Structure formats: structure tokens, C-alpha cells
Amino acid sequence: MPKLDIVVAHRLTQAEAEKRIRDMLNDLKTRHAGQMSGYHEEWDDYCGKVRFSSMGFAVSGTLKVKQSQVEISGGLPLAAVFLKGKIKTAIEDEMKKLLA
């Protein structure tokens, strides 16, 4: 499974960055409930793990909220490998807006 790693800088407190990410994940879960199944999210300190299935593909990843950056790591289904660049750019853009 191809790996996707993203780092986005922020100037928020660690707690505020984590809150915004949790709120965003909750919003995504609500808005896309019909396309997602088996959603599971767990947090330990400032490290979150998320997994779900969408359109027959398993999706999982981790989010590490640090003092000045957020590290996102996950695997891409083989069917999405050709879209890796677009997926990475879209996530980076959304995270930059979220953490501004």
C-alpha cells in the first residue's frame, strides 16, 4: 500500500490545533456518513488514529499534533496511487486553511 506523508506548519497552540482537527473530522464524518462505514477515531494525548471504509476501500491514518506542525501519515489504496499528488495537495490546502 503506497504511503502518504504530509506535514503542515501552524502557529496555534497545540490544544487549539487538535480541537480544530477533531471538529473537522466530526464534520467530515457527518457530511459523508452515506459514503463511509466503520468509522473509528481514537486520540491519545495529541496523536489521533482514524480508520473507515469508503467506496469499498479501507482508509486509515494517524495525525500527530505537535507544537508547530501537524504530521499526517496514512496508506493509499493501490487504486488511488495515480491520484496521490492531487490527494496530497488537497489535504495540505485544507489543513493550511483549517490551521490558519
Secondary structure, DSSP 8 states (H G I E B T S, - for coil): --EEEEEEE--S-HHHHHHHHHHHHHHHHHHTGGGEEEEEEEEETTEEEEEEEETTEEEEEEEEE-SSEEEEEEE--GGGGGGHHHHHHHHHHHHHHHT-
